[in-house]
Amino acid sequence: MNRLKRILFVFPETRYPSGQPPLGIAMLSAVASLCGAETVLCDMSFQKKPFEHLSHLLKEFKPDAVSITVVTPQIRATLTACEVIREHAPEAYLMIGGPHATVLPIETLETSGADLVYSGEGEIAFKLLVEGTDPGEIPGACFMKDGKAILVPGKLLVENLDTLPMPDRDIFDMKKYFSTWYSMDRVDPGLKGTTIMGTRGCPYTCTFCQPTLSEIFGKKTRKRSPESVVKELKHLVEKFSINGFMFEDSTFIVDHKWVTDICSLMNSEGLKLKWCCNVRADLLTEELLDTMAGAGLSKVNMGVESASQRVLDDIYRKGITVEGVRRALRMCLSRGIFVQGYFMLGAPGETVEEMKQTIDFAAREPFDDALFDITTPFPHTELWEMSKELINEDYSEFDCFHKSVYTFDGITSEQIEKLKRNAFWKFYAHPARILRTVRTVLGPRNFKRTMLKVRRV
């Protein structure tokens, strides 16, 4: 295999643009750049005609390799992108990675016609590919040989995350991402912010995520040093003048000492930033909240999923309690910290009454924001394995914002989808938050971002 010199990355998000740039692609671009490769991104997020944009870049940039990162809801756009690539750059070495490729590498290889599909964490493998290493020598690589799909056993994980370069955000149109970043609109719609990642891996066993997360990142949680995290924040302030950010990590607060050390370093460096992070209710303590609030924490995103303890325990195996959510919610609000709840409706075995219980709980409790998804069993998660006989859609149709993919006795997909829409309106039109909702929407910039959110309703 020849050394790769000109790499076109493709982000196949054609339906739901957001202000969160795909940091996985930014990491691969940074790795490739250190190897001397030239990189360009086809970001479909903000394109009215994304595949025409892709064909234009292929003709203009003339890459010798194309890399696509895909999650399951993007698989249809990915397959279309592969057709465009083969038409306009047939000699380019076509690679696909990401969560979908990790759990279904052989199928992804066969359906896409790619030269290589990579299963797992990508930075080490990508460096080897750019340098021209034969794919047969790279653990996690999947490719065709003599008409058969070959999957090289093993994984390549970065043990020390501090050895990785900083994400290459220059590959993005950051002005567009800043203008559509709405993670902290409820705190202050005027904040200019973005996302960063401090950890990889998750120690929990929620059925809607695992074992997929462990297949990508391993079972061990790895953390960047506090110095590395704060160095990136300082860079973002100096280069982009951000005044807000979000830790995108799914389990940011697992290690309280590590979080405390980051907060202490942020304060000693004089970073006056407002920020938010994802939390589990059972991990929050008064002391930790005081520490984070003292370093600028303004909002938390709390995975609640359901207000039915039965659903939490028997279906999602979340490991939290409804009462624990109430306790954590009040701890946050007593400190002036905004709280967004994440909820899901339509799990296999969940009753209409339990869905309505979740909707009523979300509207009644003092959450500032809420996101309601339709429960979707992504391939090879435990939820998929325990309910696949109920799935009535190909996963290329999966859309957790709008579509239930299950066939249940006693409730239709349309009923679940209607409950989801009603949940949004019941929450934001509730008398306790209607005025704040109106204030958040007002203004040209805010209205535009609100319309992006409404796409998901």
QUICORVEN-V157621 format. One record per backbone hydrogen bond with DSSP energy under -1.0 kcal/mol. CO is the residue of the C=O (numbers start at 1). NH is the residue of the N-H. Records with the same first field share a line. If there is no record, write none. Layout:
BEGIN
CO=NH / NH
END
This chain:
BEGIN
5=38
6=64 / 65
7=40
8=67
9=42
10=69
11=13 / 44
21=23
22=26
23=27
24=28
25=29
26=30 / 168
27=31
28=32
29=33
30=34
31=35
32=37
33=36
38=7
40=9
42=11
44=47
49=53
50=54
51=55
52=56
53=57
54=58
55=59
56=60
57=61
58=62
64=93
65=8
66=95
67=10
68=97
70=100
71=74
72=75
74=78
75=79
76=80
77=81
78=82
79=83
80=84
81=85
82=86
83=87
84=88
85=89
89=92
93=66
94=115 / 116
95=68
96=118
97=70
98=102
99=103
100=104
104=108
105=109
106=110
107=111
108=112
109=113
116=96
117=142
122=126
123=127
124=128
125=129
126=130
127=131
128=133
129=132
130=4
134=137
135=138
138=141
140=119
141=152
142=117
143=150
145=148
148=145
150=143
152=140
160=163
161=164
167=169
169=172
172=174
173=177
174=178
175=179
176=180
182=185
184=188
188=191
192=243 / 244
194=246
196=248
198=224
200=222
206=209 / 210
207=383
209=213
210=382
211=215
212=216
213=217
214=218
222=200
225=229
226=230
227=231
228=232
229=233
230=234
231=235
232=236
233=237
234=238
235=239
236=240 / 242
237=241
243=274
245=276
246=196
251=254
255=259
256=260
257=261
258=262
259=263
260=264
261=265
262=266
263=267
264=268
265=269
266=271
267=270
271=273
274=245
275=298 / 299
276=247
277=301
279=303
280=283
285=289
286=290
287=291
288=292
289=293
290=294
292=295 / 297
293=296
296=275
298=338
299=277
300=340
301=279
302=304 / 342
304=306
305=344
308=312
309=313
310=314
311=315 / 316
312=318
316=207
321=325
322=326
323=327
324=328
325=329
326=330
327=331
328=332
329=333
330=334
332=335 / 337
333=336
338=300
339=368 / 369
340=302
341=371
342=304 / 305
343=373
345=375
347=350
351=355
352=356
353=357
354=358
355=359
356=360
357=361
358=362
359=363
360=364
361=365
365=367
369=341
371=343
373=345
376=378
378=381
381=385
382=386
384=388
387=390
390=407
394=397
395=398
399=402 / 403
400=374
405=392
412=416
413=417
414=418
415=419
416=420
417=421
418=422
419=423
420=424
421=425
422=426
423=427
424=428
425=429
427=430
430=433 / 434
433=437
434=438
435=439
436=440
437=441
438=442
443=447
444=448
445=449
446=450
447=451
448=452
449=453
450=454
451=455
453=456
454=457
END
